[in-house]
Amino acid sequence: MNFLCDHMLGTLAKWLRFLGNDVAYPGPLDDNELIAVSGREDRTLLTRDRELSGRTAGSVFVASDDLDAQLLQVLRHFKLQADLSMTRCSVCNAPLRGVEKAEIRGKVPDGVYERQEEFWRCASCGRIYWQGSHWQSMNARMRGIRERAEDSTA
């Protein structure tokens, strides 16, 4: 999915990127510019602004300020998978590419280099990713959200 998150949804944008979605998060823009970007880039606008969502066809008003509730709403609304992937940079949204371990030496902490076998680098900003303990915590969080998404009564 291609989304555009308004300025109030930065954390949601990051997590949707962790799920492999193309999510633009341009920072503070006025409503008319958000509408223009959404149309120009063929993105679904996700917003906490009820009035703005009412003026924009196909946009979604994100009802809660709680991240888990936001993720649950978006996953259910668009029937998205709640599986983490290493495909997009959580910072700049550019694609990630797998890199050979030898290319990462000296660019991550020594312990990380010794414990991890797979690494990814952002094609744009150069940020390096690996599936460390933070990944396990994120997976556990997404498992809980996935269970709630599958339970129509939650």
N, C-alpha and C positions, 0 to 999 in steps of 0.2 A: 504494500500500500504506500501511497505517497501522501504524506500529511504535512500540514503547516500548523505549528503550535504558536499560539499568541504568547506574549511576554510573561504571562502568568503560569505557563505550563512548561518551564524549562526542564524540570526533573522528569516529567512525563515524556518529553521529547527524548531525553537521554535513554530512558528505559525502553521506549519503543524502538530506538536504534539498536539496543541490545537484543531485541527480538527480531532484528533483520529488516526493519522498515526504513524507508527513505523519509526522513523527517527534517524538514526545514524549520529552523528556529532563529529567525532573523533579529531577535531583540525587539526593543520598543519601536513599533510603527503605529501610525494612526489607523483607525478603522478602515478608511478608504484604501490605504496602501495595502493592508492585509487582504482585503477583498480583491484588489488588483493582482497581488502576487499569487493568491489562490487560483484565480482564473488563468493567469498567464502561464503558471507552472503546472496546471491541472492537478492541484493538491486539494485534499479535503481539509478544511479549516477546523481545528479543534480549539475551542475558546472557553474561557470562564466568564465571558461577557454575554449575558443572556440577550441583551438588546442586539448586539452584533450578530449572534447566531441567528436571530430572527430575521435579519436583513440579508443573510447570505445563504442562497440555496445550496443544499448539500452539506452545510456545516453542521457541527455537533457541539452543543452546549455541554461542557464537562461540569457535572453538577457538584462534585465534591472537591475540597481542597486536600483531601487525603490521597496520597499516591496509590495505595493499594486499591482504593475505591475507584480512582481514575482509570487505572489499568483494567480493572474488572469491567467497568463500563465500556471502554473502548474495545476490549477483547470480545465482549458479548455483542456489541453493536455491529462490529465488522466481521465477526466469526473468525478472529485471528487465532493462530497457534500461539501458545504461551511457552515456546521453547527458545532458550537463549541461543544465539548464533554469533559467530565471529565473522560478520560480513560488513559491518559499518562502524565507523569511528563514532564513539559516543560523544566526542567533543565537537567535531566539525562535519560529521555525516558523510564523509568521503568513504569509498570502498576500502576494505582492508585486504591485504594480500598476505598469504603465508610466506614466511622467510626462513631460510636455513638457519639453524641454531648458531652456526659459526659467525653469521653476520651480526648477531646480537651480542656477542662477547664484548664486555666492557660497557655496554649500553643499558644493562639491567644489573641489579645487585647480584653479587657472586652467588649467594644462596639460591636465588631464583634461577640463575643460569644452570646451576648444578641440579636442581630438582625438576625443572621443566624440560620437556622435549619439543613442544610446539610453541611457536611464536607467530604473531601477526603484526604487521606494520601498516599504519595509515598511509595511503598513497599521497595524501595531501599535506598533513601536518607532521608526519613522521612518528606519531605516538606509537608506542609498542604495547602489545597486549599479550597476555598469557592466561591460562586457566588455573589460577592459584586458589588459595583459601577463600578469597573474596568471591570467586566464581561459584564455589560450593554454596556459600551463603545466599548468593543471588538465585541460584537454582532452587534452593529450599524455599525461598520467598515466592518464586514463580510457581513452584509446585502447589503451594497453598492457594495462590490466586487461580491457578488452572482448575483445581478441585472446586473452588467456589463458582468459577465460570461454568463448569459442567453441571453444577447443581442449580437448577432453575429456581429453586426456592430461596437461595441465599441472596 
